Amino acid sequence: MSSTNIIGKGWKFPIRVNAKGSISYSEGPDRIQDAIWIILATAVGERVMREDFGAGINDYVFQPNSDVVRAQIAAAVSAALTKWEPRIKLVSVSARQGAQPSEVQIVIDYQISSTNELFNLVYPLYLQEGAG
């Protein structure tokens, strides 16, 4: 069984039409990265048939960009990925101050279980509107 069979193939996130006029697909490591983005971008309670799906990080919008809030965000992301993405093993999850005062960069280091490949993903979260 190849790693593509374990990882799967599906619509690319965000869904878009390619140059041929059909839906773009992703597979392999890109498929897992798309799945992680979907988990992080989904608010808990947003999906009607699976109300507990998502990371709930949008609940931290308008919170101060403090060490405590960033630690809570990292813990929420870690719990959500552990629950909803069984194809990976988390190496580390951290949240750090971004380039702007309201930006939090969620840094996720993970390993694909079937291939033992290591990957890194940085997800930007803005706690408040940009100024200027």
N, C-alpha and C positions, 0 to 999 in steps of 0.2 A: 504494500500500500504506500503510495507516494504522499509526501507532505501536502500536496495540493488537494488530495482527497480529504485529508484531515482538516485543513484550513478552510477549504471551500471556495466558492466563487459566488459573487453577488453584485448587486448594483453598487456603483461607486457612490461615495458620499462626499459632497452633496450630489443628489441625483442630477444628471445633466445629459444632454444629447451630444453625441460625438459628431465628427465631420460627415459621417455616412448617414446621419439622421436616425441612428438607433441609440438606445440607452448605453452609457458607458458602464463597463464592468470592472471589477477589481478581483484579484486573486493573489494567493501567496501572502507574503508579509504586508503588502498594501491592503489586503482584505482585513487583516487584523488591526492595522492602524486605523482604517475606516471605522471598524467596530468600536475601538477605543474612543474615537471622536464622537460617535453616536452616544455612547454611554455618558461621556462627560457633558455633552450638549443637551441631554434630556433631563428635564426637571422631574423629580419624583412626583407621581400623580398625574403626569402629562399624558401617559398612554392609558386609554380606556380599559383595555383588556389585561393590562399588566401594570397596575398602578404603583407597584413598588420598584419598577425599573428606573434606572438612572442614577446619577451621582448626587444630585441635589446641590451642586455648587452654586447655582444661581440664587440660592437662599442667602448667600453671603454678600450679594450686591448691596451696596450702601453701608456695609460694615467698614470699620477702620482697617487700613492696611497695616495691621500690627503682627507681631510675632505669634500671638495667640490665635488670631484669625487664620493666618497662613498655616499654622499647625493643624487647626480644625479642618481646613480645606484639604490638606494632604491626607489626613485620616479618613475623610469622607471619600476621597478619590481611591485610596487604597482599599477601603471596604467595598466600594462599588465594583472595582475591577476584579477583586478576588471573587465576588459573588457572580458577576455577569460575564466574565471572559475566561472560561476554563482552558483556553488554548495557550495561555501564557502563565509564566511564573514571574511575579514582580520581584525585581532586584531592589529597587528603591523608588520611593515617591517623595518628592519634596516640593515645597512652594516657596518661592523667593520673590523679593521685591523686583519689579520690572523696571524698565527705563523711565516710565512715567509714575508719578506718585500713586495713582490709583490702579496700576497694573500689577497683577500677580502672575508670575510664570510658574505653571505647574510642570515640573520636570519628572517624567516617568521613564525609568530604565526597566526594561522587561526582556524576558527570554522566551522565545517560542518553544513550547514543550516538546514538540515533535522533531524539531531540527537543532535545538540548542543554540540557535542564532540569537545574538544580543542586539537590541534596538533601543533607541532613545526617542522620546517624543516630548515636545515642549508645547503646552497648551496655554495660550494667553487668556486670562480672565480679567476683565475690567470691573472694578468695584464701584466706580462712579463714572459719570460722563466725562469725556475729555474736555479740557479747557482750551480755548484759543482758536 
